[in-house]
């Protein structure tokens, strides 16, 4: 059985790293540093994939009948992951807007 707390902390750390990189990318775009912003978004995508893969591992284990105990830490990890996924979409759109404003 997968250690739920260890996986939760992996999700929290990876999603948190992704969130920080995306916010840095937004700051770069605000300053007109679009290539740097793009690089940060790509790094964030990698961290977000790591968090998502950890979550998927838990889902796969549960689908095999290996249920884990309820954990408030896991709930917290899910919050981090969902916020990072939402941020990816919104910040990506904001970067496009900054680029369009720069072009005008």
N, C-alpha and C positions, 0 to 999 in steps of 0.2 A: 504494500500500500504506500502511496506517495505521502510524504510528510507534508501535511497541509500548511503548517506555519512556514516552512522553508519555501514552499512554492508561493505562498502569499507574499512573503518578503521579496522574492524574485520579481513578482508582478509589480509590487509597489516601487521597487528600485528602478526597474526598466521603464515603467510608465512615467515615473517621476523624471527620469533622465530625458525621456522623449518630450515631456511637457516643457522642461527647461530649455531644451534645444529649440523647440518651436517658438517659444516666447523670445528667445535670442534672435531667431530668424525674423520674427516680426519687427524687432528693433532694428535689425540690419536693413530690412526693406524700407522702414521709415526713413532711414538715413541714405537710401538710394543704393545700398550695397546688395544688389540683387543676386549676384553669383554666390556671395557668402551666405545669403538667406537660403538659396536653393541647396547649397551644400549642407547647411544645418538641417533643413527639412529632410534631406536624404538620410542623414545620420539618425534623425528622430524616427524615421520610418523603420530603420533597422532595430532600434531599441523597442519601438512599439511592437514590431513583429516578435521580438523575444518575449515580451510580456504576453502577447496573444498566444504564442506557442505554449507557454507555461499553463495558461488557462485551458487551452485545448487539451493538454495532457490530462488535466483533472477531469475534463468532460469525458474523454475517452475512457479513463479508468472507471468513472461512474457508470458509463454505458456498459461496461463489462461486469457490473455488479459490485465493484469495489467502492462502496460509498464511504465518503469521509465524514467526520463529525463536523457539526456546525462550528464555525469559528468567526468571531467578530473581526479578527484580523483579515480573514478572507473576504468578508463583506467590505472592509476598508480597501482591500486590494482591488476588488471589483469596481468600487467607486473611482479609484485612481485610473484604472484602465478605461472605463467608460468616459471619464473626463478627457483623457488624453486622445481617445478616438474622436470625440467631438471637436476637440481643439484642432486636430489635424485637418478636419474638414473646414472649419471656420477660418483658421489661420491661412490655410491654402488659398481660400477665396480672398482673404484680405491681401495676400501677397499679389494676387492678380490685380486687385484694385490699385495698389500702390504702383505697380508697373504701368497700368493704364494712365494713371495720373502723371507719371513721369514722362510718358510719351506725348502728352498734350502740351 
